[in-house]
Amino acid sequence: MEYKNTKAERDTVTRDMRRFEAGTDNTFETIAIIAKRANQIGADVKEELNSKLAEFATSSDNLEEIFENREQIEISKFYEALPKPVSIAVEEYLQGKIYFRNPAKEEAAAATKEA
């Protein structure tokens, strides 16, 4: 996945909100776009992590037989160290890597051209 090599910030960063309005002219619409992308990223990362951790799953439900697996711990630490999905989505938006469209605006623009 490309999220592993991203240049997204791992810490909180203060950002200029005017940079976010460049694509949509609406701050709230931009935030909605970023939020939807962050949800997609979060779901992808979670699915990938669960598939990797499923290899270590045991069939017994006995609490006394819990084993520590070094590989499992390393995988978990790696995913914990990744930037948050929102940080990745913000970086993608600012770099112009997110495709988005607003059907309502497209219909309104088409209606004004026809009139």
Buried (B, 14 or more C-beta within 10 A) or exposed (E): EEBEEBEBBEEEEEEEEEEBBEBBEBEEBBBBBBEEBBEEBBEBBEEBBEEBBEEEEEEEEEEEEEEEEEEBEEBEEEBEEBBBBBBBBBBBBBEEEBEBEBEEEEEEEEEEEEE
